[in-house]
Amino acid sequence: MNGSDVERAAAESVSALAPHAGRDWQVPAGSLDWSCWTTAAHIAHDLVAYAAQVASLAPDGYLPLDLRVRPDAPPAEVLTVVSASARLLSSALSAAGPGDRAWHWGPCDPGGFAAMGVAELLLHTYDISQGLALPWLPPPDLAAQVLDRLFPDSPPGPAPQVLLWSAGRLALPDRPRRTSWSWRAAVAQ
């Protein structure tokens, strides 16, 4: 995965959510404890953190950096921050070499950071859409790429639903909803 995948996932997210920016975003984001607003700000935070990791080639921990979205920012502006954060990650990924590594619970290559960025966008857009009662699922091709990279042991089935199951969002017909999960972004050295 690469920066264009991150930007496409951000465009999908904003396209799904922006028409509903005038609604109450203080409602819970699906099954999360966060509000829809807080979840959108979290997406932006993680994308900026991933961009900083890739740009710095941090070898052994996360940089002491946090993105703070002003609490009075309306949802439309938070979505603009999400788009900008996706572009920052995309730019960092484009500048990185294929052999570059940065820390994310081990050495992670640029493709892993791209996959994590796409996963954050897809999963949390789903969470927000659930909170706003919108019928939205991740695009199948992006979901399949995230599964291939971050959840290589995922079961067969439609990629959007399998991604949501892999990240504890829903049950599959033959599998209960997960209560614990993690993705695998680090690569072997």
MOLIN-V998765 format. One line per field, one symbol per residue. ss: DSSP state (A for helix, B for strand, O for the rest). phi: phi as a letter, one per 30 degrees, with the letter a starting at -180 (. if undefined). burial: I if it has 24 or more other C-alpha atoms within 12 Angstrom, else O. A space follows every 10 residues. Layout:
ss: ???
phi: ???
burial: ???
This chain:
ss: OOAAAAAAAA AAAAAAAAAA OOOOOOOBOO OOOOBAAAAA AAAAAAAAAA AAAAAAOOOO OOOOOOOOOO OOOOAAAAAA AAAAAAAAAA AAAAAOOOOO OBBOOOBBOA AAAAAAAAAA AAAAAAAAAA AOOOOOOOOA AAAAAAAAAA OOOOOOOOAA AAAAAAOOOO OBOOBOOOOO OOOOOOOOO
phi: .bdddddddd ddddddcedc ddddcddddh dddddedddd ddeeeddddd ddddddhedb ldddbbdcce dcddeedddd deddddddde dddddddddd bbdahkdbde ddddddddee ddddddeddd dchcdbbeee ddddddeedc bdcdddkdee dddddecica ccecbdedcb aacccdcdd
burial: IIIIIIIIII IIIIOIIIOI IOOOIIOIII IOOOIIIIII IIIIIIIIII IIIIIIIIOO OIOOOOIOIO OOOIIIIIII IIIIIIIIII IIIIOIOOOI IIIIOOIIII IIIIIIIIII IIIIIIIIII IIOOOIIIIO OIIIIIIIII IOOIOOOOII IIIIIIIIII OIOOOOOOOO OOIIIIOOO
